[in-house]
Amino acid sequence: MSLSDKVENKAQEVSGTAKAVAGEATGDRELQAEGKKDQFAGRIKQAGEKVKDAFTKS
């Protein structure tokens, strides 16, 4: 996994966290849901890349 992929995935997760918090603070359920979706997507991508790394290093 390249460093840029790691950064992009982490950025997506952090952005999702910010959206979820902002949505919760403002009562915007749509923004909150979008943020949680982005968080989840970022985490899934990171997990997939870790699996690829494990097979590449073996």
HELIX and SHEET records of a PDB file:
HELIX    1   1 LEU A    3  THR A   26  1                                  24    
HELIX    2   2 ARG A   29  LYS A   57  1                                  29    
END                                                                             
